[in-house]
Amino acid sequence: MANLKKIRTRINSIISTQKITRAMKMVASAKVKKFENRVKASRPFTYELEKVFYRLLHSVNNIETEKTNFKEPLNNYPVLLQEREIKNAGLLIITSNKGLSGAFNANIVRYTLKTVQEYKEKGINCELFIIGQKGYNALKREVNDYGFKIAQTYLTFSEVPTSSQARLAASDMARSFVNGNIDSMEIITTRFRNMMSYSVEKWDILPLDEIKEEYTKEEFSDMEIEPGIPDVLSEIVPLFISSIIFQAMLESIASELASRMTAMSAACNNAEEMIQKLTIDYNKARQAMITQEITEIVGGSTAVNK
């Protein structure tokens, strides 16, 4: 009887868990389509802005490096656009605040540690700017082993990415870049492919070692810049950096939701299989108990009749 009760308790527990995973799957399924549309809608803008930015730089003969008062480091285009040797890499790591999304966060953390190790072998230190509680929890345990520094964390960002959040991260990284604490601005995020797949990637923002060839065709080489190069660059550089970070955040949340939907779907299927198996075990145990009771009754009746 105790065995039957144990199996029945386990079946009820799995059924309760299955209800949770099914609900999470439905929520993720409803959200992922929305963010898929947002990602696809924002990609053309990010691409066109990047294209205009590189065409603009191609048209500028030289960038004035004279000291000017800027509102914030993110507007300090002379320093942000200068070429420099990379001794300290700045990595913006984009993860999630929630778990139960399969290997989503683990893949990003693994890629980050691999990147840090590769830089370490080249004699380059790394400073991390981490978005997401899960990424921070995992990476803070590896600080001593890998020797990187966590410069800034963003653990209270809302589930829906906003341009102001991207601007905040861009400003912090720009400040470290201008102050000389980091010599590059890079992003480790995920590229949303479809409902079933994504890829972990590293996006390079600064420094601009070379102008991208696809944006420097001859027909786009001449541009008239008004009101002037300093005014335009001081506005388009912050927009360029912030838009790339914002795009990375959108790609990340879409990938996270797709991964959670897939993980919860697999959990529901596994729960169903376990319930079926335990139900068979329960019926077998119940049948064995009934058979044993019948045998005992028949045996007792035979003994009395003798």
TATA-V719307 format. One record per residue. PSI is psi in radians with two decimals (none if undefined). OMEGA is omega in radians with two decimals (* if undefined). D_LAST is the distance of its C-alpha to the last C-alpha in whole Angstrom. Layout:
# TATA-V719307
psi = <PSI PSI>
omega = <OMEGA OMEGA>
d_last = <D_LAST D_LAST>
This chain:
# TATA-V719307
psi = <-0.67 -0.65 -0.73 -0.76 -0.68 -0.76 -0.75 -0.70 -0.71 -0.69 -0.80 -0.64 -0.74 -0.66 -0.73 -0.75 -0.68 -0.62 -0.69 -0.83 -0.62 -0.70 -0.73 -0.63 -0.74 -0.72 -0.80 -0.67 -0.66 -0.63 -0.63 -0.59 -0.69 -0.80 -0.47 -0.74 -0.67 -0.72 -0.83 -0.54 -0.54 -0.38 -0.80 -0.70 -0.81 -0.73 -0.80 -0.67 -0.74 -0.71 -0.80 -0.72 -0.83 -0.60 -0.68 -0.82 -0.60 -0.49 -0.25 2.12 -0.82 2.64 2.21 2.29 0.14 2.59 2.26 2.59 2.10 2.65 -0.68 2.86 -0.52 -0.37 -0.11 1.24 -0.57 -0.70 -0.72 -0.55 -0.01 2.59 2.45 2.72 2.36 1.92 -0.48 2.00 2.38 2.06 2.15 1.98 2.14 1.94 -2.92 2.90 -0.27 2.70 -2.65 0.73 0.65 -2.43 0.31 -1.04 -0.65 -0.68 -0.72 -0.76 -0.75 -0.75 -0.69 -0.83 -0.63 -0.75 -0.76 -0.73 -0.71 -0.72 -0.68 -0.69 -0.42 0.02 0.37 2.23 2.79 2.38 2.26 2.38 1.96 2.17 2.18 2.32 -0.68 -0.73 -0.72 -0.79 -0.67 -0.72 -0.51 -0.41 -0.24 0.09 -0.85 -0.66 -0.65 -0.24 0.45 3.00 2.36 1.84 -0.67 2.54 2.62 1.58 -0.04 0.21 2.49 2.86 -0.56 2.00 2.52 2.79 -0.52 -0.61 -0.77 -0.70 -0.67 -0.83 -0.71 -0.70 -0.75 -0.75 -0.68 -0.68 -0.76 -0.61 -0.81 -0.65 -0.16 0.15 -0.53 2.72 0.06 2.73 2.01 2.72 2.33 1.97 -2.96 2.51 2.06 2.18 -1.07 -2.97 -0.37 -0.15 2.71 2.91 2.49 2.26 2.82 2.14 2.22 2.27 -1.05 2.68 2.85 1.54 -0.66 2.65 2.36 2.33 -0.66 -0.25 0.07 0.65 2.75 -0.64 -0.22 0.18 -0.53 2.17 2.43 2.17 2.09 2.51 -0.32 2.83 -0.84 -0.76 -0.73 -0.82 -0.64 -0.32 -0.66 -0.50 -0.85 -0.69 -0.70 -0.86 -0.80 -0.68 -0.64 -0.74 -0.73 -0.73 -0.71 -0.66 -0.70 -0.77 -0.69 -0.82 -0.63 -0.72 -0.69 -0.80 -0.69 -0.72 -0.69 -0.71 -0.77 -0.75 -0.74 -0.56 -0.76 -0.65 -0.71 -0.77 -0.73 -0.68 -0.71 -0.74 -0.72 -0.68 -0.76 -0.76 -0.78 -0.59 -0.72 -0.78 -0.69 -0.80 -0.68 -0.78 -0.71 -0.74 -0.70 -0.69 -0.74 -0.74 -0.72 -0.72 -0.71 -0.73 -0.72 -0.69 -0.79 -0.72 -0.72 -0.70 -0.68 -0.69 -0.65 -0.72 -0.51 none>
omega = <-3.14 3.14 3.10 -3.13 3.14 3.13 -3.13 3.10 3.14 3.10 3.14 3.12 3.14 3.10 3.11 3.11 3.14 3.11 3.13 -3.12 3.12 3.12 3.12 3.09 -3.13 3.14 3.14 3.14 -3.14 -3.08 -3.00 3.11 3.12 -3.11 3.02 3.11 3.14 3.13 -3.11 3.13 -3.08 -3.12 3.14 3.13 3.14 -3.14 -3.13 3.10 3.10 3.14 3.11 -3.12 -3.13 3.06 3.12 -3.14 3.13 -3.12 -3.12 -3.12 3.09 -3.12 -3.13 -3.12 3.14 -3.09 3.13 3.09 3.13 -3.13 3.14 -3.11 -3.12 3.10 -3.06 -3.04 3.14 3.13 -3.10 -3.07 -3.11 3.09 3.14 3.09 -3.10 3.04 3.10 -3.11 3.06 -3.08 3.03 -3.09 -3.10 3.08 -3.10 3.07 -3.07 3.08 -3.14 3.12 3.12 -3.09 -3.05 -3.10 -3.14 3.13 3.14 3.12 3.14 3.12 3.13 -3.14 3.08 3.12 3.12 3.14 3.12 3.09 -3.14 3.12 3.10 -3.12 -3.12 3.08 -3.11 2.98 -3.03 2.98 -2.91 3.00 3.07 -3.11 -3.09 3.11 3.13 -3.13 -3.10 -3.04 -3.12 3.10 -3.08 -3.07 -3.08 -3.10 -3.07 3.02 3.07 -3.14 3.05 -3.04 -3.07 3.07 3.11 -3.01 -3.09 3.10 3.14 -3.11 3.12 -3.12 3.10 3.13 3.12 3.07 3.10 3.13 3.13 3.12 3.12 -3.14 -3.14 3.13 3.11 3.12 3.11 3.13 -3.12 -3.14 3.11 3.12 3.06 -3.12 3.10 3.05 -3.09 -3.13 2.97 -3.07 3.10 3.06 3.14 3.13 3.11 -3.08 -3.03 -3.04 3.03 3.11 3.08 -3.05 3.02 3.14 3.10 3.10 3.13 -0.01 3.14 -3.10 3.14 3.12 -3.11 -3.03 -3.07 3.14 -3.03 3.11 -3.02 -3.06 -3.14 -3.00 -3.09 3.10 3.03 -3.01 3.10 0.04 3.11 -3.09 -3.13 -3.11 -3.12 -3.10 -3.13 3.11 -3.05 3.12 3.07 3.13 3.13 -3.11 -3.10 -3.11 3.09 3.11 3.12 3.10 3.12 3.12 3.09 3.12 -3.10 -3.10 3.08 3.11 3.12 -3.13 3.10 3.11 3.12 3.12 3.12 -3.12 -3.13 3.06 3.10 3.12 3.10 3.14 3.11 3.11 3.12 3.11 3.13 3.12 3.12 -3.14 -3.13 3.09 3.08 3.11 3.13 3.14 3.11 3.14 3.13 3.12 3.12 3.13 3.13 3.13 3.13 3.13 3.12 3.14 3.13 3.13 3.13 3.13 3.12 3.13 3.13 3.13 -3.14 -3.11 3.08 *>
d_last = <31 34 35 35 37 39 40 40 43 45 45 46 49 50 50 53 55 55 56 59 60 60 63 65 65 66 69 70 70 72 75 75 77 79 80 80 83 85 85 86 89 90 90 93 95 94 95 99 99 99 101 104 104 104 107 108 108 110 113 113 116 115 113 115 114 116 115 114 112 109 107 104 103 101 105 106 106 109 106 103 105 107 105 104 102 98 98 95 93 92 88 87 83 82 78 76 75 71 68 65 68 67 69 72 73 72 74 77 76 76 79 81 80 81 84 85 84 87 89 89 89 93 94 93 92 90 89 87 87 83 82 79 76 74 77 78 75 74 78 78 76 78 81 82 80 82 85 86 87 86 89 88 84 84 81 81 82 81 79 81 84 88 91 92 89 90 94 92 91 94 96 94 94 98 99 97 99 102 102 101 98 96 98 96 94 91 88 84 82 80 82 80 79 77 74 72 74 77 79 80 83 86 89 93 95 98 100 102 102 103 104 101 103 101 103 107 108 112 112 110 112 115 114 116 115 116 116 116 114 113 112 110 108 107 105 104 103 100 99 98 96 94 94 92 90 89 88 86 84 84 82 80 78 78 76 74 73 72 70 68 67 66 64 62 62 60 58 57 56 54 52 51 50 48 46 45 44 42 41 39 37 36 35 33 32 31 29 27 26 25 23 21 20 18 17 16 14 12 11 10 9 6 5 5 4 0>
